[in-house]
């Protein structure tokens, strides 16, 4: 898989904002077939930073229920928490 297809978008939630401020951790929504090695290589190529570790989390798809009946599905996703080396930084919204 090419590194341009691995990273889908950065995750900007309350939890990821606190992780980014407290430490060197940044979160990304990644391709469901991507593994830790591919995520590490993609982040290093795209942002020109040194990556220490990658933690991957999957959320399975869920049934959407209404009054006990299944009416659809909520898609699952895969996200990666990337820990950067000391002194490295990724800025998503510079100058905002």
N, C-alpha and C positions, 0 to 999 in steps of 0.2 A: 504494500500500500504506500502511495506517495505521501510525503509529509504535508502536502497542501490539503489532503483529504482527511487527515487525522484530527486536527483541531477544528471544531465546528464554531464555537463562540466562547468567550469568557463568561463565567458565572459571577454576577454581581448581586449578592444577597447580603443580609445582615451578618450571617456567619462568615462568609468569605471575606467581607470587609474587615471584620475583627481579626481574622487570621492574617490578612495582609498587613494590618497595622501592627499587630503584636509580634509577628515573626516574618519569615521570608516565604510564606506559603500563598500560592495563587491557585484558583480553581478554574477548570475549563470543562465545557461540555465536549465530549470526544465521540468519535465514530464507534459504534457498538462492537466492531470487529478489531479495534485497535488494542494493542497490548502495552505494557509499561515501557518497553524498550522503544517502540515506535513513538509513544507520546514524548518521551525524553528527547529523542532525536529531533522531533518536530519543533518542540519548544526551543531547543538550542539553536536550530537553524533559523527559525522565524524571528526570534527576539534577540539573538546573539548574547545569550546568558549561559552561565554554568548551572546545571541542575544537579542537586545532590540526591534527591529521591522522588519517587512517584508513587502515590497511593491511588488505587482505582476502586470506584464504588459503582455497583450496578443496582438499578431499581427496576424490578420486573413490571411488566404491563399489568394493569388492574382492570377488573370489570366495572363498568359504570352501572350502578343499580338505581332503580326507582321503584318503590313499593314492592321490593323483593324480586323484581324481574330484571334480568340483564338486558340493557338497551344499547350497549356499545362497549368500547374499550378505550382506556386511557393508555397511550403509548408509554413504554418504558424508556429509560435513557441510561447513559453511562457517563460518569464524570470522573475527573482526575484531579487530585490535589497534588500540586507540584511544589516541592521545597527547593528554593534557590540557594546558591552559595552565599556566604557572608559578603555583603557589599553589592550584590547584584540586585537589580530592581526592574520591574515591568510596570510602566505607566500606561493605563488604558485611556484615561481622560485627562490629558495634559492641558492646562490652561483653561479649565472649565471653572 
